[in-house]
């Protein structure tokens, strides 16, 4: 370090020339950082656009899958409901015929009726559970896609 000491009690002081040399060195380094920062901003903008496009694609796929799954669930529910209604109607007719033929009200017939009603209720309950599970699965898949996209972004940006 080139410094000028005027008196023994004075501290070291840099000359203007030394300060100018240091400032020039710092300015050249700052210019390099600013140029690199510009390039990094461009790359970050490209990466953001790429991630946005991928997220839009994933969201579109999830929406299409959700619509398809919901349509299938509704069709299955309608078909099963129709079958259950037809079965219930058929059973009701048989029960009425058996009751008209057996005026005394056979206890065995009542047991069969209770069992069939329980089966129909179990089928309806099972169908309701399946429909609920499928909707939960739909939400889970949608959430998983969003989380996967967030993790992908985080990895791309080296946050993880």
C-alpha positions as CSV (number, residue, x, y, z in Angstrom):
1,X,0.0,0.0,0.0
2,X,1.3,3.4,-0.9
3,X,0.5,5.9,1.7
4,X,1.8,9.1,2.8
5,X,2.6,9.7,6.5
6,X,2.9,13.3,7.3
7,X,3.5,13.0,11.0
8,X,4.1,10.1,13.3
9,X,0.7,10.5,15.0
10,X,-1.2,10.6,11.7
11,X,-2.9,7.5,10.2
12,X,-2.1,6.0,6.8
13,X,-3.9,7.8,4.0
14,X,-4.3,6.6,0.4
15,X,-3.3,8.9,-2.4
16,X,-5.9,10.0,-5.0
17,X,-4.1,7.9,-7.6
18,X,-4.4,4.7,-5.4
19,X,-8.1,5.5,-4.7
20,X,-8.6,6.0,-8.5
21,X,-7.0,2.6,-9.2
22,X,-9.2,0.9,-6.7
23,X,-12.3,2.6,-8.1
24,X,-11.4,1.6,-11.7
25,X,-11.0,-2.0,-10.6
26,X,-14.4,-1.9,-8.8
27,X,-16.1,-0.2,-11.8
28,X,-14.8,-2.8,-14.2
29,X,-16.0,-5.6,-11.9
30,X,-19.4,-3.9,-11.5
31,X,-19.7,-3.6,-15.3
32,X,-19.1,-7.3,-15.6
33,X,-21.7,-8.1,-12.9
34,X,-24.2,-5.9,-14.6
35,X,-23.7,-7.6,-18.0
36,X,-24.0,-11.0,-16.4
37,X,-27.1,-9.9,-14.5
38,X,-28.7,-8.9,-17.8
39,X,-28.0,-12.3,-19.3
40,X,-29.3,-14.0,-16.2
41,X,-32.5,-11.9,-16.3
42,X,-33.1,-13.1,-19.9
43,X,-32.5,-16.7,-19.0
44,X,-34.9,-16.3,-16.0
45,X,-37.6,-14.8,-18.2
46,X,-37.1,-17.7,-20.7
47,X,-37.3,-20.2,-17.8
48,X,-40.4,-18.6,-16.4
49,X,-42.1,-18.7,-19.8
50,X,-41.2,-22.4,-20.2
51,X,-42.5,-23.2,-16.8
52,X,-45.7,-21.3,-17.4
53,X,-46.2,-23.2,-20.7
54,X,-45.6,-26.5,-18.9
55,X,-48.0,-25.6,-16.1
56,X,-50.7,-24.6,-18.6
57,X,-50.2,-28.0,-20.4
58,X,-50.4,-29.9,-17.1
59,X,-53.4,-28.0,-16.0
60,X,-55.2,-28.6,-19.3
61,X,-54.4,-32.3,-19.0
62,X,-55.7,-32.4,-15.4
63,X,-58.9,-30.5,-16.4
64,X,-59.5,-32.9,-19.3
65,X,-58.9,-35.9,-17.0
66,X,-61.2,-34.4,-14.4
67,X,-63.9,-33.9,-16.9
68,X,-63.5,-37.4,-18.3
69,X,-63.5,-39.0,-14.9
70,X,-66.5,-37.0,-13.7
71,X,-68.4,-38.0,-16.9
72,X,-67.5,-41.7,-16.3
73,X,-68.6,-41.4,-12.6
74,X,-71.9,-39.8,-13.6
75,X,-72.5,-42.5,-16.3
76,X,-71.7,-45.3,-13.8
77,X,-73.9,-43.7,-11.2
78,X,-76.8,-43.4,-13.6
79,X,-76.4,-46.9,-14.9
80,X,-76.1,-48.4,-11.4
81,X,-79.0,-46.3,-10.2
82,X,-81.2,-47.6,-13.1
83,X,-80.2,-51.1,-12.3
84,X,-80.9,-50.7,-8.6
85,X,-84.3,-49.1,-9.4
86,X,-85.1,-51.9,-11.8
87,X,-84.1,-54.5,-9.2
88,X,-86.1,-52.7,-6.5
89,X,-89.1,-52.5,-8.7
90,X,-88.9,-56.2,-9.6
91,X,-88.5,-57.2,-6.0
92,X,-91.4,-55.1,-5.0
93,X,-93.6,-56.8,-7.5
94,X,-92.5,-60.3,-6.4
95,X,-93.1,-59.4,-2.8
96,X,-96.6,-58.1,-3.5
97,X,-97.4,-61.3,-5.4
98,X,-96.1,-63.4,-2.5
99,X,-98.0,-61.3,0.0
100,X,-101.3,-61.7,-2.0
101,X,-100.7,-65.4,-2.3
102,X,-99.8,-65.7,1.4
103,X,-102.4,-63.8,3.3
104,X,-101.0,-65.0,6.6
105,X,-97.8,-63.1,6.0
106,X,-95.1,-65.7,6.1
107,X,-92.2,-64.8,8.4
108,X,-89.6,-66.3,6.0
109,X,-90.8,-63.8,3.3
110,X,-90.3,-60.9,5.7
111,X,-86.7,-62.2,6.4
112,X,-86.0,-62.3,2.7
113,X,-87.4,-58.8,2.2
114,X,-85.2,-57.5,5.0
115,X,-82.1,-59.2,3.5
116,X,-82.8,-57.8,0.0
117,X,-83.4,-54.4,1.3
118,X,-80.1,-54.5,3.2
119,X,-78.3,-55.7,0.1
120,X,-79.8,-52.8,-1.9
121,X,-78.8,-50.4,0.8
122,X,-75.3,-51.8,1.0
123,X,-75.0,-51.5,-2.8
124,X,-76.3,-47.9,-2.7
125,X,-73.9,-47.1,0.2
126,X,-71.0,-48.8,-1.6
127,X,-71.8,-46.8,-4.7
128,X,-71.8,-43.6,-2.7
129,X,-68.5,-44.5,-1.1
130,X,-67.0,-45.3,-4.5
131,X,-68.2,-42.1,-6.0
132,X,-66.8,-40.1,-3.0
133,X,-63.5,-41.9,-3.3
134,X,-63.3,-41.2,-7.0
135,X,-63.9,-37.5,-6.4
136,X,-61.3,-37.5,-3.6
137,X,-58.9,-39.2,-6.1
138,X,-59.7,-36.5,-8.6
139,X,-58.8,-33.8,-6.1
140,X,-55.7,-35.7,-5.1
141,X,-54.5,-36.0,-8.7
142,X,-55.1,-32.3,-9.3
143,X,-53.2,-31.4,-6.1
144,X,-50.4,-33.7,-7.0
145,X,-50.0,-32.1,-10.4
146,X,-49.9,-28.7,-8.9
147,X,-47.4,-29.8,-6.2
148,X,-45.2,-31.5,-8.8
149,X,-45.2,-28.3,-10.9
150,X,-44.2,-26.3,-7.8
151,X,-41.4,-28.8,-7.0
152,X,-40.3,-28.6,-10.6
153,X,-40.1,-24.8,-10.4
154,X,-38.3,-24.9,-7.1
155,X,-35.7,-27.4,-8.5
156,X,-35.3,-25.3,-11.7
157,X,-34.7,-22.2,-9.6
158,X,-32.5,-24.3,-7.3
159,X,-34.5,-23.5,-4.2
160,X,-34.4,-27.2,-3.4
